[in-house]
Amino acid sequence: MDLTYMLSMGLVAFVLLFAIFMVLKLLFNHEKKAKSAYAILEERFAKGEISEDEFVKRKNALK
C-alpha cells in the first residue's frame, strides 16, 4: 500500500467517526430543548425575579 491510500483511508475513517459522533450528539442532546412558557415563569418565580402576584397574573394569562 502506498502512503496516499493509507492517508485517504485514515481521512475516511475520521470523517465517518465524526459523522457518527454528530448524529449521536443531536439524538441525545436533551439539555438544549426549549422550555415551555410556564416552566420559564416558574423558574423566574423561584429565583425571586417576579412577585407572587405577578406570577399568578402571568400564569392565568397563559391558560
C-alpha positions as CSV (number, residue, x, y, z in Angstrom):
1,M,0.0,0.0,0.0
2,D,1.3,3.4,-0.7
3,L,1.1,6.4,1.6
4,T,-1.7,8.2,-0.3
5,Y,-4.0,5.3,0.1
6,M,-3.3,5.0,3.8
7,L,-3.8,8.7,4.4
8,S,-7.1,8.7,2.4
9,M,-8.4,5.7,4.4
10,G,-7.5,7.5,7.6
11,L,-9.4,10.5,6.5
12,V,-12.4,8.5,5.5
13,A,-12.4,6.8,9.0
14,F,-12.1,10.2,10.7
15,V,-14.9,11.7,8.7
16,L,-17.1,8.6,9.4
17,L,-16.4,8.7,13.2
18,F,-17.1,12.5,13.2
19,A,-20.4,12.0,11.4
20,I,-21.4,9.3,13.9
21,F,-20.5,11.5,16.8
22,M,-22.5,14.4,15.5
23,V,-25.6,12.2,14.9
24,L,-25.4,10.8,18.4
25,K,-24.9,14.3,19.9
26,L,-28.1,15.5,18.1
27,L,-30.1,12.5,19.2
28,F,-29.1,12.6,22.8
29,N,-28.8,16.3,23.5
30,H,-31.8,16.8,25.8
31,E,-30.4,19.8,27.5
32,K,-31.0,22.3,24.7
33,K,-34.7,21.7,24.3
34,A,-36.9,24.8,24.5
35,K,-38.6,25.3,27.9
36,S,-42.3,25.9,28.0
37,A,-43.5,29.4,28.9
38,Y,-44.9,28.0,32.2
39,A,-41.6,26.4,33.1
40,I,-39.8,29.7,32.5
41,L,-42.4,31.5,34.6
42,E,-41.9,29.0,37.5
43,E,-38.1,29.4,37.2
44,R,-38.3,33.2,37.4
45,F,-40.6,33.0,40.4
46,A,-38.3,30.5,42.1
47,K,-35.3,32.9,41.5
48,G,-37.3,35.8,43.0
49,E,-37.3,37.8,39.8
50,I,-41.1,38.2,39.9
51,S,-43.5,38.5,42.8
52,E,-46.2,36.1,43.7
53,D,-48.9,38.4,42.4
54,E,-47.1,38.8,39.1
55,F,-46.6,35.0,38.9
56,V,-50.3,34.4,39.4
57,K,-51.3,37.1,36.9
58,R,-49.0,35.7,34.2
59,K,-49.9,32.1,35.0
60,N,-53.6,33.0,34.4
61,A,-52.7,34.8,31.2
62,L,-51.0,31.6,29.9
63,K,-54.2,29.5,30.4
